[in-house]
Amino acid sequence: MFESFTEKYLSEFLSTNFINIVPKRSPDGCAIAILLLGKWNMKHLTFEKFMQLVIMHIMQLLRDQTSQINGLRILFDFKGTGLPLLNMCSPQNLYICNHMILNCLPIRIKGLHTIHGSFVLRLVWPIAKRILSHKIRDRVHFHSTFEDLFEYFPPSVLPTMYDGELLESDMEQGISWIRKANNEHRENTIEGQPNIY
């Protein structure tokens, strides 16, 4: 789970780029990740590969001291989700996801936000909230409109699909980020960068 992806796998199976790192930070310095869960192709990207992808993103974000200090906000977009995602959200998988991100990686989760809530979210949330700690549970926010998002994210850091100001060309930086991060992940593994002495 801590290994990088092959370039072929990235180009063939992760072309939908359903995980995007926003090129701008929130005013409090948090990095922002957007997960377009409806674009997750589960035939090509199993839960294990999904966790591998998430870990790679977090590990590479943590190379930036600003991310270490200010943490991460994650926006989960449930638009277009259905039964395949519901099947992925078993209690075991939810526990693994929670444990890996919150207990095994030194990232500060400052907020978990949802938009376009679907029946999947309504069915999964009662299980997920039993797994999450009280501290993290209090940082989960459900948004029914884009205006609700603006309470936590100014328009300047959101893409136009959420009535924000970031154009598609701005978001393409996030798409190229994954390949750069994957290369760094391959060169500098979980063991860290080589010592200079």
N, C-alpha and C positions, 0 to 999 in steps of 0.2 A: 504493500500500500504506500510505501514511502519512495517508490521508484518513479522515474520519469516515464513519459510516454514515448513511443517511437514516433518519428516524424510522419511515417505512413499512417499510423493510427490517428494522429492529430488531423491530417489532411482529409482522410476518408470518413472518419466517424465523428469528429468533433466540429465539423464544418458549420453546424447550426449555431455554435457558440452560445449555448444557453446560459453560460456563466460569463458575466461581463464585469470587469473592474472599471468603475467610472473614472475618467481621467481627472476629475476634480474631487477635492475632499469637502466634507461638510464643514460649516464654520467652526466647529469645535475640533477640527483636525482629523476626524475619523475617515478612514478609507471606506468606500461604499462599493458593495458587490450587489449585482442584480442577478437573480436566478429566474430565468424564463422557463418554469417547470413544464409548460405545455410543449416546449421544443425538445425536451429530453427524449431522445430515441432509445428506449430501453432494450430494444433488440440488439443494438450495437454497444450500448454502454450499460453494463450490469451494475448492480448496487455497489459491488466491490470496486469497479472502475470509477463509478461516481465518487466514492469516498477517496479514491486515489487522486482524482482530479481536485476535489475540495482541499485535501491535505496539501497538494502541490501549490494551490493558490495561496493558502494561508502561510505556508512556509516561506514562500517568496515575498509575500507582503511583509512578513516579519523581518526581512532583511533591511527594511526602511525603519529607522529609529522613530520617525513620526508615527508609524503604524504601531510600533511597540508601545509607545506612550499613550496614544489617543484611541487605539482600538479600531474596531470594525463595526459598521452597520450593514445588515443584510436585508435586502428587499426581495421577498418571495412573490413572484407574479404567478398566480394560479390560472391565468387565462388559458383555455384550451386543454385543461387537465381532465382526466377521466379515470376509468377503471384501471388502466395500466399503472398509473401513479399510486392509486389506492392499494394495489397489490404490493407495490414496493414499500409501502408505509406500514409494514408489520411491526408489532411491538418490539420484536428483536432488532429490526433494522433501525427503528427510532432510538432504541437504547444505545446501539453501537454508534450511531451518528452523534448523539448527545455526549457519550463518553469520550469518543475520539476528539471531538472539537473542544469540549469544555474541560476535560480532565487530562488530556494527553498533549495538548498544544498550548503554548504560552500566549494565547491571543485574548485580548479583552473584547468581549462581545458587548457593545454599548447599546444595541437595539436590534430586534428582529421584527420586521415589518411585513405585512401581507397586503396585497392588492388583488382585485378581481377574485375574491373568495368564491370557491365553488363547493359543491357537495363534498368533494374530497377533503377540503379543509374542515368542514363542519363535522365530518366523521373522524378525522385524524386528531383534531385538537383535544378532545376529551382524554385520549390516550397519551398524547404528547405532554400535556400539562402535568400529568402524574409523574412523568419522568424528569421534567425540568426542575431545577432548584427554584426556591421562592424568588431568589434574586433575579434569575434569568426570566422567570415567568412574568415578573413585573416589568420587564423590558420588551415584552411582546405587544405589538400594536396592530390592530386590525383596521384597515382603511377601506372605506366604501367608495370614496371619491378621490380624485387627484388633489382637490383642495385640502383634504385631510392630510395628505402627504406633505404639503407645504408647511405644516406645523413643525416638522422635523427636518425637512430637506428644502432649502430655498430653490426656486425654479432654476437658478444658475447651475445647479449640480445635477439636475434631472434631465433625461433625454426628452425630446419632443413628444414621444409616445405617451408620456405622463404629463403633458402640457408644460414641460420644462423648456429650457433654452438650449440644451446641447443638441446639436445637429447630428445626423448620421455620420458625417465626416469626423466629428469629434469623437463619437463612440467607436470609430474604427481603430482608434489608438488602443482601446481596451481589447479589441479583437487581436491586434498584433502582439499585445502584451502577453497573451497565453503562450505563444511560441518562444518569446524571449525568456519568460519565466520557466518554461519547460527545459530550455537549454541550460539555464542557471541551475535548475534542479538536478540535471544530469551531471554537471560539472562539480557542483558543491552539494554533496549529499547531506543526509541527516547528521552525519558526523561533523559537518561544518566545513568552513574553508580551511585549506592547508595552512599550517603554522609557518611563519616566515623565519623561524629560528630552528 
